[in-house]
Amino acid sequence: MRMWKYITGSPKIQPIGMDIGHSSLKMVQLAIYEDGIKILAARRAPLEVGWAAGDQEREQAVIVAARRLLADNPFRGRHVVSALPIDKIKITSLRLSEAEAPLADKILRKEAGERFGLDPQKDTINYIHAGNVRQGDDARDEYILFGADRETIGNHIRVLEEAGLTPVGIDAPPCALFRSFERTMRRQEDRERTIIFIDVGCRLTTVVFGRSGEICFVKQIPVGLGQFTGEIASSLGISVADAESLRLRLQRDEPVDAATRRPMVDALNVMAEQLASEISLCLRYYTVTFRGKRVERAIVAGGGAYEQVLRDVLRRHLSVEVEIVEPLRGFDRRHGSIDERYGDGFADLALAVGLSLKGWDSASSDGVEMDRLEPALEGEPL
């Protein structure tokens, strides 16, 4: 029987963390006590739209789903921290020499504006320092740049407000993911190791390398579960919807006839090999750039974390231990409104957990603010 630590004192109610995915909406809210963290609610809702739906149709589906989750679950208040969809954020890396360091902010914003086609005066551009690297005989500082245009952020805020929420922050998904992962890496030996965090979503996979409580590499790979499903549909000559249903049955180890199972596994292997090859290139770049920093393991999140074929292929390509993330590990789950549809599998809630943790003083990595909003976060009594 699972035993929970009894937590006491007056809590700080964190904002709702909202992850707007391509096919589902995830919302998590936490309460922070002096001696523990309690889950108030951790829920999912499908977005009732087709795969080819346009932006307006998808936005309306998000509003409907969010209102339903708010009405049916014990979320406290309506403050929300959300993440822009990963395909709406532009990410790149840039190195500066020691001589350029005093002008780093000006240089980085100018360079990001040119690379991303953004206006630094109107659009949002931010960055984090990834570490010191050697380039030939020179020492350089590596930065990770994030950018999003003003219209995208404005539309995002409008959707949240129409859903009845008060946005108090918009985060970059890689930073929210890392915050969720990093919370579990409290042992000193864990914090000194480099770990690859891999979030496999519907359309994109986000790869984050972290060490010593800091992000040191981020990459967006345009391969996700949608392509896995599409490969199955093409292989079997069936619709995408039918292929998705079969993929989920295989994932849950439900019966699938042998004549169908074999080509499905072959199709999954094709996409898994493609994705793992891209992640291997990320690993190669990291080991060359940050010499002497060996990668210890990989942790997989998102819907793709449940794909056994993908995890097996990743182990072979990366030659490291591959684990499924446990974003709710260590939380008090008693009396919380928690979606148990996947049993103890909550890998797809990692981003929402990281968003709800934003602003918690004990979280060492506070990420990149894509837009700073008011009112400020306030604790509420239970």
DRENDRENLUM-438234 format. One line per field, with one value per residue: x, y, z of N, C-alpha, C in turn; residue in one letter; residue number from 1. Coordinates in steps of 0.1 Angstrom, whole numbers. Atoms other than C-alpha are relative to their C-alpha. Layout:
REM DRENDRENLUM-438234
npx X, ...
npy Y, ...
npz Z, ...
capx X, ...
capy Y, ...
capz Z, ...
cpx X, ...
cpy Y, ...
cpz Z, ...
aa A, ...
i NUM, ...
This chain:
REM DRENDRENLUM-438234
npx 8, -8, 1, -3, -4, 10, -6, 7, -3, 8, -6, 1, 7, -6, 10, 3, -9, 8, -8, 9, -6, 7, 12, 6, -3, -4, 0, -5, -2, -7, 0, -14, -1, -14, -7, 5, 9, 13, 7, 15, 6, -9, 10, -1, 12, -2, 4, 9, -2, -7, -14, -3, 8, -7, -3, 12, 7, -8, 1, 13, 0, -8, 9, 10, -6, -5, 11, 6, -9, 1, 13, 1, -11, -3, -11, 1, -3, 0, -13, -6, -13, 1, -11, 3, -3, -14, -3, 2, -12, -12, -11, -13, -12, -9, -12, -6, -14, -1, 0, 14, 8, 6, 11, 7, 15, 3, -4, 9, 14, -1, -2, 13, 10, -4, 2, 14, 9, 8, -4, -4, 8, 14, 1, -6, -13, -7, -11, -6, -15, -1, -13, -12, -4, -12, 1, -14, -7, 7, 11, 13, 12, 10, 13, 12, 9, 14, 8, 14, 6, 10, 13, 2, 2, 13, 11, -1, 6, 15, 7, 1, 11, 13, 3, 3, -12, -7, -14, -10, -13, -1, -13, -5, 2, -12, -4, 10, -3, -12, 4, 7, -10, -10, 5, -3, -14, -5, -12, -11, -6, 9, -1, -13, 0, 8, 11, 8, 14, 6, 14, 6, 14, 7, -6, -14, -7, -8, -11, -6, -11, -1, -11, -2, 12, 0, 2, -12, 2, 14, 2, 13, -1, 13, 5, 8, 9, 8, -8, 1, 13, 0, -8, 9, 11, -5, -4, 12, 10, 12, 1, -9, 8, -1, -14, -2, 7, -8, -13, 3, 2, -13, -7, 6, -2, 13, -2, 0, -3, -14, -1, 0, -10, -14, -2, 1, -13, -9, 3, -5, -14, -5, 0, -9, -13, -2, 0, -12, -12, 0, -4, -14, -8, 0, -9, -13, -3, -3, -13, -11, 0, -3, -10, -2, 13, 6, 14, 2, 12, 11, 13, 10, 13, 9, 7, -9, -7, 6, -3, -11, -9, -8, -9, -10, -8, -8, -10, -10, -6, -6, -9, 2, 13, 11, 11, 12, 1, 11, 1, 7, -7, -3, 11, 11, 11, 12, 11, -1, 8, -11, 4, -7, 3, -11, -6, -10, -8, 3, -12, 5, 3, -12, 0, 10, -6, -11, 6, 6, -11, -6, 1, -3, -13, -9, -3, -12, 0, 13, 3, 0, 14, 4, 8, 2, 14, 6, -6, -10, 6, 2, 5, 14, 1, 9
npy -12, -12, -8, -14, -8, -9, -13, -9, -14, -8, 2, -10, 6, -4, -1, 12, 2, 5, 5, 1, 8, 1, 8, 0, -11, 5, -11, 5, -10, 5, -8, 1, 0, -1, 13, 9, -5, 7, -2, -4, 5, 3, 5, -1, -1, 0, -11, 6, -5, 10, -2, -11, -12, -12, -6, -5, 12, 6, -9, 2, 13, -2, -7, 9, 10, -7, -4, 12, 4, -9, 2, 13, 3, -10, -10, -12, -12, 1, -4, 11, -1, 9, 0, -1, 13, 0, -4, -15, -7, 2, 3, 2, -2, -10, -1, -14, 0, -7, -14, -4, 2, -12, -4, 12, -2, -7, 8, 12, -4, -4, 12, 8, -7, 3, 14, 4, -10, -7, -14, 0, -11, 3, 14, 5, 7, 2, 10, 5, 3, 14, 4, -4, 11, -3, 0, -1, -4, -11, 2, -7, 2, 5, -5, 5, -11, 3, -11, 1, -12, -6, 4, 13, -1, -7, 10, 10, -6, -1, 13, 2, -8, 5, 12, -3, 1, -12, 4, -7, 3, 9, 6, 7, 14, 7, -4, 6, 14, 1, -3, 12, 11, -4, 1, 13, 2, -7, 6, -7, 7, -2, -14, -1, 8, -5, 9, -5, 0, 1, -1, 4, -5, 4, -5, -3, 5, -9, 7, -9, 5, -8, 4, -10, -9, -10, 5, -3, 3, 3, 3, 4, 10, 0, 14, 2, 11, -2, 7, 14, 5, -1, 11, 12, -2, 3, 14, 9, -5, -3, -14, -4, 2, 15, 3, -5, 9, 12, -4, -1, 14, 6, -7, 5, 15, 7, 9, -4, 13, 1, -5, -14, -4, 0, -12, -11, -1, -5, -15, -7, 1, -9, -13, 0, -1, -13, -9, 3, -5, -15, -3, 4, -11, -9, 5, -2, -14, -3, 6, -8, -14, 0, 11, 5, 1, 13, 2, 12, 7, -8, 1, -3, -6, -2, 12, 9, 8, 13, 9, 9, 1, -12, 1, 10, -5, -11, 7, 5, -11, -9, 8, -4, 4, -8, 1, -8, -10, 1, -13, -1, 7, -8, -9, 6, 1, 3, -9, -8, 4, 4, 8, 13, 8, 8, 6, -8, -6, -14, -6, -11, -11, -6, -15, -8, -1, -11, -13, -3, -2, -13, -10, 6, -4, 12, 5, -7, -5, -6, 0, -12, -6, -5, -13, -2, -4, -4, -3, 9, 12, -1, 12, 0, 11, 11
npz 0, 1, -12, 3, -11, -4, 1, -9, 1, 10, 13, 11, 12, 12, 11, 9, 11, 11, 11, 11, 10, 13, -1, -14, -9, -14, -10, -13, -10, -12, -12, -5, -14, -4, 0, 11, 11, 2, 13, -1, 11, 12, 9, 14, 8, 14, 9, 9, 14, 9, 2, 10, -4, 1, -13, -7, -5, -11, -11, -6, -7, -13, -9, -4, -9, -12, -8, -5, -11, -11, -6, -6, -9, -11, 2, -8, 7, 15, 5, 8, 7, 12, 10, 14, 8, 4, 14, 2, -6, 8, -10, 6, -8, 4, -8, 0, -6, -12, 2, 3, -12, -6, 9, 3, 2, 13, 11, 0, 5, 14, 8, 0, 9, 14, 3, -1, 7, -11, -4, -14, -7, -1, -3, -12, 2, -13, 2, -12, 1, 0, -6, 7, 9, 7, 15, 4, -12, -7, -9, 4, -8, 9, -4, 7, 3, 2, 5, 4, 5, -8, 4, -5, -15, -2, 3, -11, -12, 3, -2, -14, -6, 4, -7, -13, -7, -1, 2, -8, 5, 12, -1, 11, -4, -5, -14, -9, 0, -8, -14, -5, -2, -9, -14, -5, -1, -12, -4, 6, 12, 12, 5, 7, 12, 12, 4, 12, -2, 14, -1, 13, 2, 11, 12, -2, -12, -6, -6, -9, -8, -12, -9, -11, -2, 11, 14, 8, 15, 4, 14, 5, 11, 6, 0, -12, 1, 12, 11, -3, 4, 14, 5, -1, 10, 13, 1, 0, 9, -7, -3, -11, -12, -3, -4, -14, -9, -1, -7, -14, -4, -1, -11, -12, 1, 3, 11, 14, 7, 4, 14, -1, -10, 6, 7, -9, -7, 10, 2, -11, 0, 10, -6, -12, 5, 5, -12, -7, 7, -2, -14, 0, 4, -11, -10, 5, -1, -14, -5, 6, -5, -14, -2, -13, -7, 5, -2, -9, 3, 7, -6, 11, -5, 11, 4, 5, -10, -2, 12, -3, 11, 0, -11, 3, 11, -7, -7, 9, 7, -9, -9, -14, -6, 4, -10, 2, -10, -10, -4, -13, -10, -12, -4, -7, 10, -7, 1, 12, 12, 9, 11, -2, 12, 4, -11, -6, 11, 1, 7, 8, -9, -5, 3, -8, -13, 0, 1, -13, -10, 3, -11, -13, -4, -1, 13, 3, 14, 2, 14, 9, 1, 13, -2, -15, -1, -13, -13, -6, -6, -15, -7, -5, -10, 3
capx 0, 14, 21, 20, 39, 16, 21, 11, 10, -5, 0, 8, -16, 3, -13, -29, -4, -20, -4, -23, -14, -24, -50, -56, -55, -37, -42, -24, -25, -3, -3, 32, 36, 67, 73, 57, 36, 0, -19, -52, -60, -43, -67, -68, -94, -95, -97, -127, -113, -99, -62, -65, -85, -75, -63, -97, -114, -86, -87, -125, -119, -93, -118, -145, -122, -107, -141, -153, -122, -126, -163, -158, -127, -115, -91, -85, -87, -83, -46, -28, 7, 7, 32, 31, 28, 63, 59, 50, 84, 116, 148, 184, 219, 245, 281, 297, 334, 346, 351, 314, 302, 296, 272, 256, 220, 221, 239, 217, 184, 196, 208, 176, 155, 175, 174, 138, 124, 112, 112, 131, 110, 76, 81, 93, 130, 147, 177, 195, 233, 240, 276, 312, 326, 359, 359, 394, 417, 391, 367, 331, 298, 270, 234, 200, 177, 139, 115, 78, 59, 35, 5, 10, 13, -17, -39, -27, -37, -71, -79, -70, -92, -121, -118, -123, -87, -64, -29, -1, 28, 36, 66, 88, 80, 117, 121, 88, 97, 132, 116, 94, 123, 148, 126, 133, 170, 178, 206, 240, 252, 221, 226, 262, 253, 241, 207, 187, 151, 130, 94, 76, 45, 21, 39, 73, 99, 116, 151, 166, 201, 204, 233, 238, 203, 208, 197, 227, 211, 176, 165, 132, 128, 99, 90, 62, 34, 14, 42, 42, 5, 8, 34, 10, -19, 3, 16, -18, -37, -62, -74, -53, -81, -81, -43, -43, -68, -46, -14, -30, -42, -7, 7, -17, -7, -43, -48, -40, -40, -6, -12, -17, 7, 39, 35, 25, 57, 77, 61, 68, 104, 109, 98, 116, 148, 144, 137, 165, 190, 181, 185, 219, 231, 221, 241, 271, 269, 267, 297, 318, 307, 308, 339, 342, 305, 293, 256, 243, 207, 176, 142, 112, 80, 49, 26, 56, 70, 46, 59, 80, 94, 107, 123, 141, 154, 166, 185, 203, 211, 221, 238, 224, 196, 162, 134, 98, 94, 73, 62, 39, 65, 68, 36, 7, -20, -46, -79, -67, -88, -64, -70, -62, -71, -36, -31, 1, 13, 15, 44, 22, 16, 52, 49, 17, 35, 65, 42, 23, 57, 67, 75, 81, 111, 125, 126, 161, 154, 127, 130, 124, 94, 78, 55, 54, 18, -1, -14, 14, 9, -6, -11, -46, -56, -72
capy 0, 34, 56, 94, 118, 138, 175, 204, 242, 269, 262, 285, 277, 276, 287, 262, 248, 244, 224, 229, 200, 191, 166, 171, 197, 190, 211, 206, 226, 222, 234, 241, 233, 238, 200, 188, 193, 184, 178, 197, 186, 169, 164, 158, 166, 156, 184, 175, 184, 165, 162, 188, 214, 250, 274, 290, 256, 243, 275, 270, 234, 245, 270, 244, 218, 243, 255, 219, 210, 241, 234, 197, 198, 215, 240, 269, 303, 310, 321, 301, 297, 282, 274, 285, 255, 244, 249, 286, 293, 297, 283, 285, 286, 313, 317, 350, 357, 370, 404, 405, 396, 432, 437, 403, 414, 438, 414, 384, 403, 418, 384, 366, 393, 387, 349, 347, 376, 393, 429, 431, 463, 446, 408, 386, 376, 360, 337, 316, 311, 275, 274, 280, 261, 259, 268, 261, 279, 304, 304, 313, 316, 295, 310, 295, 320, 319, 340, 345, 371, 395, 383, 347, 357, 380, 352, 328, 352, 358, 321, 318, 347, 334, 302, 321, 321, 349, 344, 353, 339, 323, 300, 284, 246, 234, 254, 242, 206, 210, 225, 194, 170, 189, 188, 151, 155, 165, 141, 157, 129, 133, 171, 166, 143, 153, 139, 141, 150, 140, 151, 133, 152, 149, 169, 177, 162, 185, 175, 192, 185, 195, 195, 211, 225, 243, 238, 235, 224, 225, 211, 209, 178, 178, 141, 132, 107, 121, 108, 74, 71, 83, 56, 29, 43, 42, 8, -8, 14, 26, 60, 80, 77, 38, 38, 59, 35, 5, 23, 29, -7, -19, 6, -8, -44, -52, -80, -72, -100, -111, -101, -65, -64, -72, -43, -20, -28, -23, 11, 21, 10, 31, 63, 54, 49, 83, 101, 83, 92, 129, 127, 109, 139, 161, 139, 141, 179, 181, 158, 178, 212, 204, 182, 159, 161, 125, 118, 94, 87, 98, 105, 104, 124, 131, 106, 90, 78, 49, 35, 5, 3, 39, 33, 2, 20, 50, 26, 12, 45, 65, 37, 50, 41, 52, 59, 71, 104, 103, 139, 132, 113, 125, 145, 139, 126, 119, 137, 153, 152, 131, 116, 79, 68, 55, 40, 53, 66, 104, 111, 133, 156, 166, 200, 210, 201, 223, 251, 249, 249, 282, 308, 283, 296, 261, 254, 263, 267, 293, 292, 318, 341, 345, 372, 387, 392, 407, 402, 386, 352, 351, 322, 312, 293, 259
capz 0, -10, 21, 18, 40, 61, 53, 75, 77, 55, 18, -11, -39, -71, -104, -127, -151, -185, -213, -246, -268, -303, -293, -256, -228, -195, -164, -130, -98, -68, -32, -17, 20, 41, 42, 10, -22, -26, -58, -59, -94, -124, -153, -190, -216, -253, -279, -299, -333, -363, -371, -399, -379, -384, -357, -349, -346, -324, -302, -297, -287, -261, -246, -244, -228, -203, -192, -187, -166, -145, -139, -130, -108, -76, -92, -68, -83, -120, -122, -149, -162, -197, -224, -259, -283, -290, -327, -321, -304, -323, -306, -316, -301, -303, -291, -280, -273, -240, -255, -265, -230, -218, -248, -246, -242, -271, -294, -285, -291, -323, -336, -325, -343, -375, -373, -363, -383, -351, -340, -307, -298, -302, -301, -273, -273, -243, -237, -211, -206, -215, -203, -213, -243, -262, -299, -312, -288, -277, -248, -256, -239, -254, -252, -261, -277, -276, -296, -303, -322, -305, -324, -313, -276, -279, -294, -267, -239, -256, -256, -219, -210, -230, -211, -179, -168, -156, -172, -149, -169, -203, -202, -228, -229, -226, -194, -179, -188, -172, -140, -137, -142, -121, -90, -87, -90, -55, -48, -53, -76, -98, -101, -112, -140, -175, -183, -216, -212, -242, -245, -274, -284, -312, -338, -323, -299, -275, -264, -233, -218, -182, -157, -123, -122, -155, -191, -214, -248, -264, -297, -315, -337, -362, -354, -330, -324, -353, -377, -359, -364, -400, -407, -394, -415, -446, -439, -433, -458, -432, -419, -394, -368, -371, -370, -338, -322, -331, -319, -285, -283, -290, -264, -238, -247, -258, -283, -319, -345, -357, -394, -382, -353, -374, -399, -371, -351, -383, -389, -354, -357, -388, -370, -338, -357, -374, -341, -323, -350, -346, -308, -314, -333, -304, -281, -304, -306, -268, -261, -286, -273, -236, -234, -205, -196, -200, -204, -177, -187, -207, -193, -217, -212, -233, -249, -266, -233, -233, -267, -258, -293, -291, -257, -269, -300, -278, -256, -285, -302, -271, -251, -218, -194, -206, -181, -182, -163, -131, -127, -97, -78, -42, -42, -18, -41, -14, -20, -52, -84, -105, -139, -134, -170, -176, -142, -127, -161, -159, -183, -204, -174, -170, -188, -169, -136, -145, -154, -120, -102, -118, -92, -64, -45, -40, -77, -88, -125, -132, -169, -197, -194, -228, -214, -179, -168, -139, -113, -93, -80, -45, -21, -12, 20, 16
cpx 9, -3, 4, 5, -10, 6, -9, 3, -9, 6, 0, -6, 7, -10, -3, 10, -7, 9, -10, 7, -8, -13, -7, 5, 3, 1, 4, 1, 5, -1, 14, -1, 15, 7, -6, -9, -12, -6, -14, -7, 10, -9, 4, -14, 3, -5, -8, 1, 8, 15, 3, -7, 9, 2, -12, -8, 7, -1, -14, -1, 7, -9, -10, 5, 4, -12, -6, 9, -1, -13, -1, 10, 3, 12, -3, 4, 0, 14, 6, 13, -1, 13, -5, 2, 14, 3, -3, 12, 12, 12, 12, 11, 10, 12, 6, 14, 0, 0, -14, -9, -7, -12, -9, -14, -3, 3, -10, -14, 1, 2, -12, -10, 3, -3, -15, -10, -9, 5, 3, -8, -14, -2, 8, 13, 6, 11, 5, 15, 1, 13, 12, 6, 14, -3, 14, 8, -7, -11, -12, -11, -11, -14, -10, -10, -14, -7, -14, -5, -11, -14, -3, -2, -13, -12, 0, -7, -15, -7, -1, -11, -14, -4, -3, 12, 7, 15, 9, 14, -1, 15, 4, 0, 13, 3, -10, 2, 12, -4, -7, 10, 10, -4, 3, 15, 7, 13, 12, 6, -9, 2, 14, 1, -8, -11, -8, -14, -7, -15, -6, -14, -6, 7, 15, 5, 9, 11, 7, 12, 1, 12, 1, -11, -2, -2, 12, -2, -15, -1, -14, 2, -14, -5, -8, -10, -9, 7, 0, -13, -2, 7, -8, -11, 5, 3, -12, -11, -14, 0, 9, -7, 1, 14, 3, -6, 9, 13, -2, -3, 13, 8, -5, 1, -14, 2, -1, 5, 14, 2, 1, 11, 14, 2, -1, 14, 11, -1, 5, 15, 6, 0, 9, 15, 3, 1, 13, 13, 2, 5, 15, 9, 0, 10, 15, 4, 3, 13, 12, 1, 4, 9, 1, -13, -8, -15, -3, -13, -9, -13, -10, -13, -9, -7, 9, 8, -5, 3, 12, 10, 10, 10, 11, 10, 9, 11, 12, 8, 9, 10, -1, -13, -11, -12, -12, -1, -12, -2, -8, 7, 3, -11, -11, -12, -14, -10, 1, -9, 10, -6, 8, -2, 11, 7, 9, 8, -4, 10, -5, -4, 12, 1, -10, 5, 10, -6, -7, 11, 7, -2, 2, 14, 10, 4, 12, 0, -14, -3, 0, -14, -2, -8, -2, -13, -3, -14, 10, -7, -1, -4, -14, -1, -10, -12
cpy 12, 9, 15, 7, 10, 14, 10, 14, 6, -1, 13, -7, 5, 3, -13, -1, -6, -3, -2, -8, 0, -7, -1, 12, -6, 12, -6, 12, -6, 9, -3, 2, 1, -14, -9, 7, -8, 3, 4, -6, -3, -7, 2, 1, -1, 13, -6, 6, -10, 4, 12, 13, 12, 7, 4, -12, -6, 9, -2, -13, 1, 7, -9, -10, 6, 3, -13, -5, 9, -2, -13, -4, 11, 9, 12, 13, -2, 5, -12, 5, -10, 1, 2, -13, 0, 3, 15, 7, -4, -1, -2, 3, 10, 1, 14, -2, 7, 15, 5, -1, 13, 5, -12, 2, 6, -9, -12, 4, 4, -13, -9, 7, -3, -14, -4, 8, 7, 14, 0, 11, -5, -15, -4, -8, -2, -11, -4, -3, -15, -6, 5, -12, 5, -1, 3, 3, 11, -5, 8, -4, -4, 5, -8, 11, -5, 12, -3, 13, 5, -5, -14, 0, 6, -10, -11, 6, 1, -13, -3, 8, -4, -13, 3, 0, 14, -4, 9, -3, -9, -4, -7, -15, -7, 4, -6, -15, -3, 2, -12, -11, 3, -1, -13, -3, 7, -6, 7, -7, 1, 14, 2, -8, 7, -10, 6, -2, 0, 0, -3, 4, -5, 3, 2, -8, 11, -7, 11, -7, 9, -6, 11, 10, 10, -7, 4, -3, -2, -2, -4, -10, -2, -15, -2, -12, 0, -8, -15, -6, 0, -11, -13, 1, -3, -14, -10, 5, 3, 15, 3, -3, -15, -3, 5, -10, -13, 3, 0, -14, -8, 5, -6, -15, -7, -9, 7, -12, 1, 6, 16, 5, 2, 13, 12, 2, 5, 15, 8, 1, 10, 14, 1, 1, 14, 10, -2, 5, 15, 3, -4, 12, 11, -4, 2, 15, 4, -5, 7, 14, 1, -12, -4, -1, -12, 0, -13, -8, 9, -3, 4, 4, 0, -14, -11, -9, -14, -10, -8, -1, 12, -1, -10, 6, 11, -6, -4, 11, 8, -7, 5, -5, 9, -3, 8, 10, -3, 14, 2, -7, 9, 9, -7, 0, -3, 12, 10, -5, -4, -10, -13, -9, -9, -6, 9, 8, 15, 8, 12, 13, 8, 15, 8, 1, 11, 14, 5, 3, 14, 10, -5, 3, -11, -6, 8, 5, 6, 3, 14, 5, 5, 12, 1, 7, 4, -6, -10, -11, 2, -14, 1, -11, -11, 1
cpz 0, 13, -4, 13, 4, 0, 7, -3, -10, -14, -8, -12, -12, -11, -7, -11, -11, -12, -11, -11, -13, 0, 13, 8, 13, 9, 14, 9, 13, 12, 7, 15, 4, -1, -11, -10, -1, -13, 3, -12, -11, -10, -14, -7, -15, -7, -11, -14, -8, -1, -9, 4, -1, 14, 8, 5, 12, 13, 7, 8, 13, 10, 6, 10, 13, 9, 7, 12, 12, 8, 8, 10, 10, -2, 9, -7, -15, -5, -7, -5, -11, -8, -14, -7, -5, -14, -3, 6, -9, 10, -9, 10, -6, 9, -1, 6, 13, -2, -3, 12, 5, -9, -3, -3, -13, -12, -2, -6, -14, -9, -1, -9, -14, -4, 0, -8, 9, 2, 15, 8, 3, 4, 12, -3, 14, -2, 14, -4, 1, 6, -8, -8, -6, -15, -5, 13, 8, 9, -4, 9, -10, 6, -8, -1, -2, -5, -4, -4, 9, -2, 6, 15, 3, -2, 11, 13, -2, 3, 15, 7, -4, 7, 15, 9, 1, -2, 8, -5, -12, 0, -13, 4, 5, 15, 10, 2, 10, 15, 6, 3, 11, 14, 6, 1, 11, 6, -7, -12, -12, -6, -7, -13, -11, -3, -12, 4, -13, 2, -14, -1, -12, -13, 1, 12, 5, 8, 9, 7, 12, 9, 11, 2, -11, -13, -8, -15, -2, -15, -3, -12, -6, -2, 13, -3, -12, -12, 3, -4, -15, -7, 0, -10, -14, -2, -2, -10, 7, 4, 12, 13, 4, 4, 14, 10, 1, 7, 15, 6, 2, 12, 13, 1, -1, -12, -14, -8, -6, -14, 1, 9, -7, -8, 9, 8, -10, -3, 11, 1, -10, 6, 12, -4, -5, 12, 8, -6, 2, 14, 1, -4, 10, 10, -5, 1, 15, 5, -7, 6, 15, 4, 14, 8, -5, 4, 8, -4, -8, 7, -10, 6, -12, -3, -6, 10, 2, -12, 3, -11, 0, 11, -3, -10, 6, 8, -9, -7, 10, 10, 15, 5, -4, 9, -4, 12, 10, 6, 13, 11, 12, 4, 8, -10, 7, -2, -12, -11, -11, -10, 0, -13, -4, 12, 7, -11, -1, -8, -8, 8, 4, -3, 9, 15, 1, -1, 14, 10, -2, 11, 14, 3, 0, -13, -6, -14, -3, -14, -7, 0, -14, 1, 15, 2, 14, 1, 4, 6, 15, 5, 4, 11, -5, 8
aa M, R, M, W, K, Y, I, T, G, S, P, K, I, Q, P, I, G, M, D, I, G, H, S, S, L, K, M, V, Q, L, A, I, Y, E, D, G, I, K, I, L, A, A, R, R, A, P, L, E, V, G, W, A, A, G, D, Q, E, R, E, Q, A, V, I, V, A, A, R, R, L, L, A, D, N, P, F, R, G, R, H, V, V, S, A, L, P, I, D, K, I, K, I, T, S, L, R, L, S, E, A, E, A, P, L, A, D, K, I, L, R, K, E, A, G, E, R, F, G, L, D, P, Q, K, D, T, I, N, Y, I, H, A, G, N, V, R, Q, G, D, D, A, R, D, E, Y, I, L, F, G, A, D, R, E, T, I, G, N, H, I, R, V, L, E, E, A, G, L, T, P, V, G, I, D, A, P, P, C, A, L, F, R, S, F, E, R, T, M, R, R, Q, E, D, R, E, R, T, I, I, F, I, D, V, G, C, R, L, T, T, V, V, F, G, R, S, G, E, I, C, F, V, K, Q, I, P, V, G, L, G, Q, F, T, G, E, I, A, S, S, L, G, I, S, V, A, D, A, E, S, L, R, L, R, L, Q, R, D, E, P, V, D, A, A, T, R, R, P, M, V, D, A, L, N, V, M, A, E, Q, L, A, S, E, I, S, L, C, L, R, Y, Y, T, V, T, F, R, G, K, R, V, E, R, A, I, V, A, G, G, G, A, Y, E, Q, V, L, R, D, V, L, R, R, H, L, S, V, E, V, E, I, V, E, P, L, R, G, F, D, R, R, H, G, S, I, D, E, R, Y, G, D, G, F, A, D, L, A, L, A, V, G, L, S, L, K, G, W, D, S, A, S, S, D, G, V, E, M, D, R, L, E, P, A, L, E, G, E, P, L
i 1, 2, 3, 4, 5, 6, 7, 8, 9, 10, 11, 12, 13, 14, 15, 16, 17, 18, 19, 20, 21, 22, 23, 24, 25, 26, 27, 28, 29, 30, 31, 32, 33, 34, 35, 36, 37, 38, 39, 40, 41, 42, 43, 44, 45, 46, 47, 48, 49, 50, 51, 52, 53, 54, 55, 56, 57, 58, 59, 60, 61, 62, 63, 64, 65, 66, 67, 68, 69, 70, 71, 72, 73, 74, 75, 76, 77, 78, 79, 80, 81, 82, 83, 84, 85, 86, 87, 88, 89, 90, 91, 92, 93, 94, 95, 96, 97, 98, 99, 100, 101, 102, 103, 104, 105, 106, 107, 108, 109, 110, 111, 112, 113, 114, 115, 116, 117, 118, 119, 120, 121, 122, 123, 124, 125, 126, 127, 128, 129, 130, 131, 132, 133, 134, 135, 136, 137, 138, 139, 140, 141, 142, 143, 144, 145, 146, 147, 148, 149, 150, 151, 152, 153, 154, 155, 156, 157, 158, 159, 160, 161, 162, 163, 164, 165, 166, 167, 168, 169, 170, 171, 172, 173, 174, 175, 176, 177, 178, 179, 180, 181, 182, 183, 184, 185, 186, 187, 188, 189, 190, 191, 192, 193, 194, 195, 196, 197, 198, 199, 200, 201, 202, 203, 204, 205, 206, 207, 208, 209, 210, 211, 212, 213, 214, 215, 216, 217, 218, 219, 220, 221, 222, 223, 224, 225, 226, 227, 228, 229, 230, 231, 232, 233, 234, 235, 236, 237, 238, 239, 240, 241, 242, 243, 244, 245, 246, 247, 248, 249, 250, 251, 252, 253, 254, 255, 256, 257, 258, 259, 260, 261, 262, 263, 264, 265, 266, 267, 268, 269, 270, 271, 272, 273, 274, 275, 276, 277, 278, 279, 280, 281, 282, 283, 284, 285, 286, 287, 288, 289, 290, 291, 292, 293, 294, 295, 296, 297, 298, 299, 300, 301, 302, 303, 304, 305, 306, 307, 308, 309, 310, 311, 312, 313, 314, 315, 316, 317, 318, 319, 320, 321, 322, 323, 324, 325, 326, 327, 328, 329, 330, 331, 332, 333, 334, 335, 336, 337, 338, 339, 340, 341, 342, 343, 344, 345, 346, 347, 348, 349, 350, 351, 352, 353, 354, 355, 356, 357, 358, 359, 360, 361, 362, 363, 364, 365, 366, 367, 368, 369, 370, 371, 372, 373, 374, 375, 376, 377, 378, 379, 380, 381, 382
